[in-house]
Amino acid sequence: MPELTLYGAPTSTATSRVRLTLAEAGFTDYEFSIIDLKNGDHKKPEYLAHNPWGKAPVIVTNDGLTLYESRPICKYLAARYNIPLLPAAEDINATALFEQAQSIEALHFSELATSVSIEMMIKPRFGGTTDRSVVEATRKKVGEFLDVADSRILAGQEYMAGSSFSLVDIYYIPCVERLMACGFEDLFMSRENVKAWWERCVARPAVRAFLDEEDLQGLRKQLRGRSECL
C-alpha cells in the first residue's frame, strides 16, 4: 500500500506543485489518482467527501490524513519527508522571509496565471470564447509584477525566497510555464534576473522532467496555437 494517494489532474498547476515537491525528493511511494476535470469528477460526491470545495489536488495518507490546497500540502510533505525546501524552523528570519515570499506568490502572481488559464484554456474547453481584453490587461499586470521581481527581489538573491531553491520557487514554476505557453514568454526572458532565475529552476532534473511530460507538451501546443490567434 502506498504511503499516500494524490488526487489531481496532470495539467492542473496546483497539482503540479505537489508533484514537483515529491519529485524533488525522489519520492515515488504514492498513487496518482487522476481526476478528469472536464467530466466534472471533482464535483462528484465521492470527491467532495475529500474536498468540500471541489478543487484539485487532495492527498490522503495511509495514516488517515486528508489534506487539500496545494501550498499546505507541499509544506506538509516537505516537513514529513525532510525535503530541504523549507527554512530551518529555528531560523525565524529566514522563515519570515519565506512566508513573505509565499504570500507574494499567492496574492500577487498566482491569480494572474489563473486569469489567463480561464480565458485561454477553461473557456475554450467548455465552448466559450477567450476575452482578448482580459488577456491583454493581465499581460500588462504580469509585466508590472516581473519588473518588481526583477529589480527588487531577484537582483539580490538567486531564488524567490532567498539564496536556496525552495517551495516558493515550486509554487511559481507551473504558473510560469502556463503563462509562457499562453504567449507571455517574452515577458520572462526580457528581464535579466527573472530569466536567470528561470534558467536555474529548469536546470533542476525534477523540473526539467516535469516540463517534458507528454500531457503538458500537448497542452502547451494547444495554448500556443490559441495565443497566435489572439
RODO-535704 format. One record per residue: residue in three letters; y, x, z of N, C-alpha, C in turn; residue number from 1. Coordinates in steps of 0.1 Angstrom, whole numbers, plus 5000, padded with zeros to 4 digits. Example, Ala and Ser with C-alpha at 12.3 -4.5 7.8 and 13.67 -1.06 7.14 Angstrom:
<rec "ALA",<4943,5132,5078>,<4955,5123,5078>,<4967,5132,5078>,1>
<rec "SER",<4978,5128,5071>,<4989,5137,5071>,<5000,5129,5079>,2>
END
This chain:
<rec "MET",<4988,5008,5000>,<5000,5000,5000>,<5012,5009,5000>,1>
<rec "PRO",<5022,5006,4991>,<5034,5015,4990>,<5043,5013,5003>,2>
<rec "GLU",<5051,5022,5006>,<5059,5022,5017>,<5070,5011,5016>,3>
<rec "LEU",<5074,5008,5004>,<5084,4997,5002>,<5083,4991,4988>,4>
<rec "THR",<5088,4979,4986>,<5089,4973,4973>,<5104,4971,4970>,5>
<rec "LEU",<5108,4976,4958>,<5122,4974,4954>,<5122,4963,4943>,6>
<rec "TYR",<5130,4952,4946>,<5131,4941,4936>,<5145,4943,4929>,7>
<rec "GLY",<5144,4944,4916>,<5157,4946,4909>,<5154,4946,4894>,8>
<rec "ALA",<5165,4949,4886>,<5164,4950,4872>,<5168,4964,4867>,9>
<rec "PRO",<5160,4969,4857>,<5163,4982,4852>,<5177,4985,4847>,10>
<rec "THR",<5184,4974,4842>,<5197,4976,4836>,<5208,4972,4846>,11>
<rec "SER",<5204,4969,4858>,<5214,4965,4868>,<5220,4978,4875>,12>
<rec "THR",<5233,4979,4875>,<5239,4991,4880>,<5237,4992,4895>,13>
<rec "ALA",<5236,4980,4902>,<5233,4981,4917>,<5219,4985,4919>,14>
<rec "THR",<5209,4980,4911>,<5195,4985,4913>,<5194,5000,4909>,15>
<rec "SER",<5202,5004,4900>,<5202,5018,4896>,<5206,5028,4907>,16>
<rec "ARG",<5215,5023,4915>,<5220,5031,4927>,<5208,5034,4936>,17>
<rec "VAL",<5200,5024,4938>,<5188,5026,4947>,<5178,5035,4941>,18>
<rec "ARG",<5175,5032,4928>,<5165,5041,4921>,<5169,5055,4920>,19>
<rec "LEU",<5182,5058,4918>,<5187,5071,4918>,<5186,5078,4931>,20>
<rec "THR",<5188,5071,4942>,<5187,5076,4956>,<5173,5080,4958>,21>
<rec "LEU",<5163,5072,4954>,<5149,5075,4956>,<5145,5087,4947>,22>
<rec "ALA",<5150,5087,4935>,<5147,5098,4925>,<5152,5111,4930>,23>
<rec "GLU",<5164,5111,4936>,<5170,5124,4942>,<5161,5130,4952>,24>
<rec "ALA",<5154,5121,4959>,<5144,5126,4970>,<5131,5129,4964>,25>
<rec "GLY",<5128,5126,4952>,<5115,5127,4946>,<5105,5117,4952>,26>
<rec "PHE",<5111,5106,4957>,<5102,5096,4964>,<5096,5086,4954>,27>
<rec "THR",<5083,5086,4954>,<5077,5077,4944>,<5067,5066,4951>,28>
<rec "ASP",<5067,5067,4964>,<5057,5057,4971>,<5064,5044,4973>,29>
<rec "TYR",<5067,5038,4962>,<5073,5024,4962>,<5069,5017,4949>,30>
<rec "GLU",<5069,5004,4951>,<5067,4995,4939>,<5080,4989,4934>,31>
<rec "PHE",<5082,4990,4921>,<5094,4985,4915>,<5090,4971,4909>,32>
<rec "SER",<5094,4960,4915>,<5091,4947,4911>,<5103,4942,4902>,33>
<rec "ILE",<5101,4941,4889>,<5112,4938,4880>,<5116,4923,4881>,34>
<rec "ILE",<5129,4921,4883>,<5134,4907,4883>,<5141,4904,4869>,35>
<rec "ASP",<5137,4894,4863>,<5143,4890,4850>,<5155,4882,4852>,36>
<rec "LEU",<5167,4888,4852>,<5179,4882,4855>,<5182,4871,4844>,37>
<rec "LYS",<5179,4874,4832>,<5182,4864,4821>,<5175,4851,4823>,38>
<rec "ASN",<5163,4852,4828>,<5155,4840,4831>,<5157,4834,4844>,39>
<rec "GLY",<5167,4840,4852>,<5171,4834,4865>,<5161,4836,4876>,40>
<rec "ASP",<5153,4847,4875>,<5143,4850,4886>,<5150,4852,4899>,41>
<rec "HIS",<5163,4857,4899>,<5170,4860,4911>,<5175,4847,4918>,42>
<rec "LYS",<5174,4836,4911>,<5179,4823,4917>,<5167,4814,4921>,43>
<rec "LYS",<5155,4819,4920>,<5143,4811,4923>,<5140,4812,4938>,44>
<rec "PRO",<5134,4801,4944>,<5132,4801,4959>,<5125,4813,4964>,45>
<rec "GLU",<5115,4818,4957>,<5108,4830,4963>,<5117,4842,4964>,46>
<rec "TYR",<5126,4843,4955>,<5135,4855,4956>,<5146,4852,4966>,47>
<rec "LEU",<5151,4840,4966>,<5162,4836,4976>,<5157,4838,4990>,48>
<rec "ALA",<5144,4838,4992>,<5138,4840,5006>,<5141,4854,5010>,49>
<rec "HIS",<5142,4863,5000>,<5146,4877,5004>,<5161,4880,5004>,50>
<rec "ASN",<5168,4873,4995>,<5182,4875,4995>,<5189,4861,4992>,51>
<rec "PRO",<5195,4855,5002>,<5201,4842,5000>,<5212,4841,4990>,52>
<rec "TRP",<5218,4853,4987>,<5229,4853,4977>,<5224,4854,4963>,53>
<rec "GLY",<5211,4856,4961>,<5205,4856,4948>,<5210,4867,4939>,54>
<rec "LYS",<5211,4879,4945>,<5215,4891,4937>,<5205,4902,4939>,55>
<rec "ALA",<5205,4911,4929>,<5196,4923,4930>,<5205,4935,4934>,56>
<rec "PRO",<5199,4944,4941>,<5185,4946,4945>,<5182,4941,4959>,57>
<rec "VAL",<5169,4942,4962>,<5164,4939,4976>,<5153,4949,4978>,58>
<rec "ILE",<5151,4954,4990>,<5139,4962,4993>,<5132,4955,5005>,59>
<rec "VAL",<5119,4956,5005>,<5111,4951,5016>,<5101,4962,5020>,60>
<rec "THR",<5102,4967,5032>,<5094,4978,5036>,<5081,4973,5042>,61>
<rec "ASN",<5072,4983,5043>,<5058,4979,5048>,<5058,4976,5063>,62>
<rec "ASP",<5069,4979,5070>,<5070,4976,5084>,<5079,4963,5086>,63>
<rec "GLY",<5082,4956,5075>,<5087,4943,5077>,<5102,4941,5075>,64>
<rec "LEU",<5109,4952,5072>,<5124,4951,5070>,<5127,4946,5056>,65>
<rec "THR",<5136,4936,5055>,<5141,4931,5042>,<5156,4935,5042>,66>
<rec "LEU",<5160,4942,5032>,<5174,4946,5031>,<5180,4944,5017>,67>
<rec "TYR",<5192,4938,5016>,<5198,4937,5004>,<5212,4943,5004>,68>
<rec "GLU",<5219,4943,4992>,<5231,4951,4990>,<5228,4965,4988>,69>
<rec "SER",<5232,4970,4976>,<5227,4984,4972>,<5232,4995,4981>,70>
<rec "ARG",<5245,4995,4985>,<5250,5006,4993>,<5243,5007,5006>,71>
<rec "PRO",<5242,4996,5014>,<5234,4997,5027>,<5220,5002,5024>,72>
<rec "ILE",<5214,4997,5013>,<5200,5001,5011>,<5200,5016,5008>,73>
<rec "CYS",<5209,5021,5001>,<5209,5036,4998>,<5211,5044,5011>,74>
<rec "LYS",<5220,5039,5019>,<5223,5046,5032>,<5210,5046,5041>,75>
<rec "TYR",<5204,5035,5041>,<5192,5033,5049>,<5181,5043,5044>,76>
<rec "LEU",<5179,5043,5031>,<5169,5052,5025>,<5172,5067,5028>,77>
<rec "ALA",<5184,5070,5026>,<5188,5084,5029>,<5185,5088,5043>,78>
<rec "ALA",<5188,5079,5053>,<5186,5082,5067>,<5171,5082,5070>,79>
<rec "ARG",<5164,5072,5065>,<5149,5071,5068>,<5141,5082,5063>,80>
<rec "TYR",<5145,5087,5051>,<5137,5098,5044>,<5144,5111,5044>,81>
<rec "ASN",<5154,5112,5052>,<5161,5125,5054>,<5165,5131,5040>,82>
<rec "ILE",<5170,5122,5032>,<5176,5127,5019>,<5190,5132,5021>,83>
<rec "PRO",<5192,5145,5017>,<5205,5151,5020>,<5217,5146,5012>,84>
<rec "LEU",<5220,5133,5014>,<5230,5127,5006>,<5241,5121,5015>,85>
<rec "LEU",<5240,5123,5028>,<5249,5118,5038>,<5254,5130,5046>,86>
<rec "PRO",<5267,5129,5051>,<5272,5139,5060>,<5264,5139,5073>,87>
<rec "ALA",<5264,5150,5080>,<5257,5151,5093>,<5264,5141,5103>,88>
<rec "ALA",<5256,5134,5110>,<5261,5124,5119>,<5271,5129,5129>,89>
<rec "GLU",<5269,5142,5134>,<5278,5148,5144>,<5291,5153,5138>,90>
<rec "ASP",<5292,5153,5125>,<5304,5158,5118>,<5313,5145,5115>,91>
<rec "ILE",<5321,5142,5125>,<5328,5129,5124>,<5339,5130,5113>,92>
<rec "ASN",<5345,5142,5111>,<5355,5143,5100>,<5348,5140,5086>,93>
<rec "ALA",<5337,5147,5084>,<5330,5145,5071>,<5325,5131,5069>,94>
<rec "THR",<5321,5125,5080>,<5316,5111,5080>,<5328,5101,5077>,95>
<rec "ALA",<5340,5104,5083>,<5351,5096,5080>,<5356,5097,5065>,96>
<rec "LEU",<5355,5109,5060>,<5359,5111,5046>,<5349,5105,5037>,97>
<rec "PHE",<5336,5105,5040>,<5326,5098,5033>,<5328,5083,5032>,98>
<rec "GLU",<5331,5077,5044>,<5334,5063,5044>,<5346,5060,5036>,99>
<rec "GLN",<5356,5068,5037>,<5368,5066,5029>,<5365,5066,5014>,100>
<rec "ALA",<5357,5076,5009>,<5354,5077,4995>,<5345,5065,4991>,101>
<rec "GLN",<5336,5061,5000>,<5328,5049,4997>,<5336,5037,4995>,102>
<rec "SER",<5346,5035,5003>,<5355,5023,5002>,<5363,5024,4989>,103>
<rec "ILE",<5367,5035,4986>,<5375,5037,4973>,<5366,5032,4961>,104>
<rec "GLU",<5354,5037,4961>,<5345,5033,4950>,<5343,5018,4950>,105>
<rec "ALA",<5340,5012,4962>,<5336,4998,4962>,<5348,4989,4959>,106>
<rec "LEU",<5360,4993,4964>,<5371,4984,4964>,<5380,4986,4952>,107>
<rec "HIS",<5380,4998,4946>,<5389,5001,4935>,<5383,5004,4922>,108>
<rec "PHE",<5370,5007,4922>,<5363,5011,4909>,<5352,5002,4905>,109>
<rec "SER",<5343,4999,4914>,<5332,4991,4910>,<5335,4978,4904>,110>
<rec "GLU",<5346,4971,4909>,<5349,4958,4904>,<5354,4959,4889>,111>
<rec "LEU",<5360,4971,4885>,<5364,4973,4872>,<5352,4973,4862>,112>
<rec "ALA",<5342,4981,4866>,<5330,4981,4858>,<5323,4968,4857>,113>
<rec "THR",<5323,4960,4868>,<5317,4947,4868>,<5325,4938,4859>,114>
<rec "SER",<5338,4939,4858>,<5346,4930,4849>,<5342,4933,4835>,115>
<rec "VAL",<5341,4945,4831>,<5337,4949,4817>,<5323,4944,4814>,116>
<rec "SER",<5314,4946,4824>,<5300,4942,4822>,<5299,4927,4819>,117>
<rec "ILE",<5307,4919,4827>,<5307,4905,4825>,<5311,4901,4811>,118>
<rec "GLU",<5322,4908,4806>,<5327,4905,4793>,<5318,4909,4782>,119>
<rec "MET",<5313,4921,4783>,<5306,4927,4772>,<5291,4926,4772>,120>
<rec "MET",<5285,4923,4784>,<5271,4922,4785>,<5266,4908,4789>,121>
<rec "ILE",<5272,4903,4800>,<5267,4890,4805>,<5271,4878,4796>,122>
<rec "LYS",<5284,4877,4792>,<5288,4866,4784>,<5280,4865,4771>,123>
<rec "PRO",<5279,4876,4763>,<5271,4876,4751>,<5257,4872,4753>,124>
<rec "ARG",<5251,4877,4764>,<5237,4874,4767>,<5235,4859,4768>,125>
<rec "PHE",<5245,4852,4773>,<5243,4837,4776>,<5251,4829,4766>,126>
<rec "GLY",<5254,4835,4754>,<5260,4827,4744>,<5275,4826,4744>,127>
<rec "GLY",<5282,4834,4753>,<5296,4833,4755>,<5303,4844,4746>,128>
<rec "THR",<5316,4844,4746>,<5324,4853,4738>,<5332,4863,4747>,129>
<rec "THR",<5332,4875,4743>,<5339,4885,4750>,<5354,4883,4749>,130>
<rec "ASP",<5361,4883,4760>,<5376,4882,4760>,<5382,4896,4759>,131>
<rec "ARG",<5387,4899,4747>,<5392,4912,4744>,<5404,4916,4753>,132>
<rec "SER",<5412,4906,4757>,<5423,4909,4765>,<5419,4914,4779>,133>
<rec "VAL",<5408,4908,4784>,<5403,4913,4797>,<5398,4927,4796>,134>
<rec "VAL",<5391,4930,4786>,<5386,4944,4784>,<5397,4954,4783>,135>
<rec "GLU",<5407,4950,4775>,<5419,4959,4773>,<5426,4961,4787>,136>
<rec "ALA",<5428,4950,4794>,<5435,4951,4807>,<5427,4960,4817>,137>
<rec "THR",<5414,4958,4816>,<5406,4966,4825>,<5406,4981,4821>,138>
<rec "ARG",<5406,4983,4808>,<5407,4997,4803>,<5419,5004,4809>,139>
<rec "LYS",<5430,4997,4809>,<5442,5003,4815>,<5441,5006,4830>,140>
<rec "LYS",<5434,4997,4837>,<5432,4999,4851>,<5423,5011,4854>,141>
<rec "VAL",<5412,5012,4846>,<5403,5023,4847>,<5410,5036,4845>,142>
<rec "GLY",<5419,5037,4835>,<5427,5049,4832>,<5436,5052,4844>,143>
<rec "GLU",<5442,5042,4850>,<5450,5045,4862>,<5442,5050,4874>,144>
<rec "PHE",<5430,5044,4875>,<5422,5049,4886>,<5418,5064,4884>,145>
<rec "LEU",<5414,5067,4871>,<5410,5080,4868>,<5421,5090,4869>,146>
<rec "ASP",<5433,5086,4867>,<5445,5095,4869>,<5445,5100,4883>,147>
<rec "VAL",<5444,5090,4892>,<5444,5094,4907>,<5432,5102,4910>,148>
<rec "ALA",<5420,5098,4906>,<5408,5106,4909>,<5409,5120,4904>,149>
<rec "ASP",<5415,5122,4892>,<5416,5135,4886>,<5426,5144,4893>,150>
<rec "SER",<5437,5138,4897>,<5448,5147,4902>,<5448,5147,4918>,151>
<rec "ARG",<5442,5137,4924>,<5443,5137,4939>,<5430,5139,4946>,152>
<rec "ILE",<5419,5136,4939>,<5406,5137,4946>,<5398,5149,4941>,153>
<rec "LEU",<5395,5149,4928>,<5387,5159,4922>,<5394,5172,4919>,154>
<rec "ALA",<5407,5173,4921>,<5414,5185,4918>,<5411,5195,4929>,155>
<rec "GLY",<5407,5190,4941>,<5405,5199,4952>,<5391,5200,4957>,156>
<rec "GLN",<5381,5192,4951>,<5367,5192,4955>,<5359,5189,4943>,157>
<rec "GLU",<5346,5193,4944>,<5337,5191,4933>,<5331,5177,4932>,158>
<rec "TYR",<5330,5170,4943>,<5324,5157,4943>,<5333,5146,4949>,159>
<rec "MET",<5330,5134,4948>,<5339,5123,4952>,<5341,5122,4967>,160>
<rec "ALA",<5331,5127,4975>,<5333,5127,4989>,<5335,5140,4995>,161>
<rec "GLY",<5335,5151,4987>,<5337,5164,4993>,<5331,5175,4984>,162>
<rec "SER",<5326,5185,4991>,<5320,5197,4983>,<5306,5195,4979>,163>
<rec "SER",<5299,5185,4984>,<5285,5183,4981>,<5282,5169,4974>,164>
<rec "PHE",<5273,5169,4965>,<5268,5157,4959>,<5263,5148,4970>,165>
<rec "SER",<5267,5135,4969>,<5264,5126,4980>,<5261,5112,4974>,166>
<rec "LEU",<5258,5103,4983>,<5256,5089,4979>,<5268,5083,4972>,167>
<rec "VAL",<5280,5087,4975>,<5292,5082,4969>,<5291,5085,4954>,168>
<rec "ASP",<5287,5097,4950>,<5285,5100,4936>,<5275,5091,4929>,169>
<rec "ILE",<5264,5089,4936>,<5254,5080,4931>,<5259,5066,4929>,170>
<rec "TYR",<5268,5061,4938>,<5274,5048,4936>,<5282,5047,4923>,171>
<rec "TYR",<5289,5058,4920>,<5297,5058,4908>,<5288,5058,4895>,172>
<rec "ILE",<5278,5066,4895>,<5271,5070,4882>,<5267,5059,4873>,173>
<rec "PRO",<5260,5048,4879>,<5256,5037,4869>,<5268,5030,4863>,174>
<rec "CYS",<5279,5029,4871>,<5290,5022,4866>,<5298,5030,4855>,175>
<rec "VAL",<5299,5043,4858>,<5305,5052,4848>,<5297,5052,4835>,176>
<rec "GLU",<5284,5052,4836>,<5275,5052,4824>,<5277,5039,4817>,177>
<rec "ARG",<5279,5028,4824>,<5281,5014,4818>,<5294,5014,4811>,178>
<rec "LEU",<5305,5019,4817>,<5318,5019,4811>,<5318,5028,4798>,179>
<rec "MET",<5312,5039,4799>,<5311,5048,4787>,<5304,5041,4776>,180>
<rec "ALA",<5294,5034,4779>,<5287,5026,4768>,<5295,5015,4762>,181>
<rec "CYS",<5305,5011,4770>,<5314,5000,4765>,<5326,5005,4758>,182>
<rec "GLY",<5326,5018,4755>,<5337,5024,4747>,<5348,5030,4755>,183>
<rec "PHE",<5345,5033,4768>,<5355,5039,4777>,<5353,5054,4779>,184>
<rec "GLU",<5344,5060,4771>,<5340,5074,4774>,<5352,5083,4773>,185>
<rec "ASP",<5361,5081,4764>,<5373,5089,4762>,<5381,5090,4774>,186>
<rec "LEU",<5382,5080,4782>,<5390,5080,4795>,<5384,5090,4804>,187>
<rec "PHE",<5371,5092,4805>,<5365,5101,4814>,<5365,5115,4809>,188>
<rec "MET",<5363,5117,4796>,<5362,5130,4790>,<5376,5137,4788>,189>
<rec "SER",<5387,5129,4788>,<5400,5134,4786>,<5407,5139,4798>,190>
<rec "ARG",<5400,5137,4810>,<5406,5142,4822>,<5397,5153,4828>,191>
<rec "GLU",<5403,5165,4828>,<5396,5177,4831>,<5387,5177,4843>,192>
<rec "ASN",<5392,5173,4854>,<5385,5173,4867>,<5374,5162,4867>,193>
<rec "VAL",<5377,5150,4862>,<5367,5140,4861>,<5356,5144,4852>,194>
<rec "LYS",<5359,5150,4840>,<5349,5154,4831>,<5340,5165,4838>,195>
<rec "ALA",<5346,5174,4845>,<5338,5184,4852>,<5329,5178,4862>,196>
<rec "TRP",<5334,5168,4870>,<5326,5161,4880>,<5314,5154,4873>,197>
<rec "TRP",<5317,5147,4862>,<5306,5140,4855>,<5295,5150,4849>,198>
<rec "GLU",<5300,5161,4844>,<5290,5171,4839>,<5282,5177,4850>,199>
<rec "ARG",<5287,5179,4862>,<5279,5184,4873>,<5269,5173,4877>,200>
<rec "CYS",<5273,5161,4877>,<5264,5150,4881>,<5252,5149,4871>,201>
<rec "VAL",<5255,5149,4858>,<5245,5147,4848>,<5236,5159,4846>,202>
<rec "ALA",<5240,5170,4852>,<5231,5182,4851>,<5220,5181,4861>,203>
<rec "ARG",<5221,5172,4870>,<5210,5170,4880>,<5198,5163,4874>,204>
<rec "PRO",<5186,5168,4876>,<5174,5163,4869>,<5172,5148,4871>,205>
<rec "ALA",<5174,5143,4883>,<5172,5129,4886>,<5182,5120,4878>,206>
<rec "VAL",<5194,5125,4877>,<5205,5117,4870>,<5202,5118,4855>,207>
<rec "ARG",<5198,5129,4850>,<5195,5131,4836>,<5183,5122,4832>,208>
<rec "ALA",<5173,5121,4840>,<5162,5112,4837>,<5166,5098,4837>,209>
<rec "PHE",<5174,5094,4846>,<5179,5080,4847>,<5187,5077,4834>,210>
<rec "LEU",<5196,5086,4829>,<5203,5083,4817>,<5195,5082,4805>,211>
<rec "ASP",<5183,5089,4805>,<5174,5089,4794>,<5164,5078,4793>,212>
<rec "GLU",<5164,5069,4803>,<5155,5058,4803>,<5156,5049,4791>,213>
<rec "GLU",<5145,5044,4786>,<5145,5036,4774>,<5153,5023,4775>,214>
<rec "ASP",<5151,5016,4787>,<5159,5004,4788>,<5174,5006,4787>,215>
<rec "LEU",<5179,5017,4794>,<5193,5020,4794>,<5197,5024,4780>,216>
<rec "GLN",<5189,5032,4773>,<5193,5036,4759>,<5194,5024,4750>,217>
<rec "GLY",<5185,5014,4752>,<5186,5002,4743>,<5199,4994,4746>,218>
<rec "LEU",<5202,4993,4760>,<5214,4985,4763>,<5226,4993,4759>,219>
<rec "ARG",<5226,5006,4760>,<5238,5014,4756>,<5240,5012,4741>,220>
<rec "LYS",<5230,5012,4733>,<5232,5010,4719>,<5238,4996,4716>,221>
<rec "GLN",<5234,4986,4723>,<5239,4972,4721>,<5254,4972,4725>,222>
<rec "LEU",<5257,4978,4736>,<5271,4978,4741>,<5281,4986,4732>,223>
<rec "ARG",<5276,4997,4727>,<5284,5005,4718>,<5287,4997,4705>,224>
<rec "GLY",<5277,4990,4701>,<5279,4981,4689>,<5289,4971,4691>,225>
<rec "ARG",<5289,4965,4703>,<5299,4954,4706>,<5313,4960,4708>,226>
<rec "SER",<5314,4972,4714>,<5327,4978,4716>,<5333,4982,4703>,227>
<rec "GLU",<5325,4986,4693>,<5331,4989,4680>,<5336,4977,4673>,228>
<rec "CYS",<5332,4965,4677>,<5336,4953,4670>,<5349,4947,4677>,229>
<rec "LEU",<5353,4952,4688>,<5365,4947,4695>,<5378,4951,4688>,230>
END
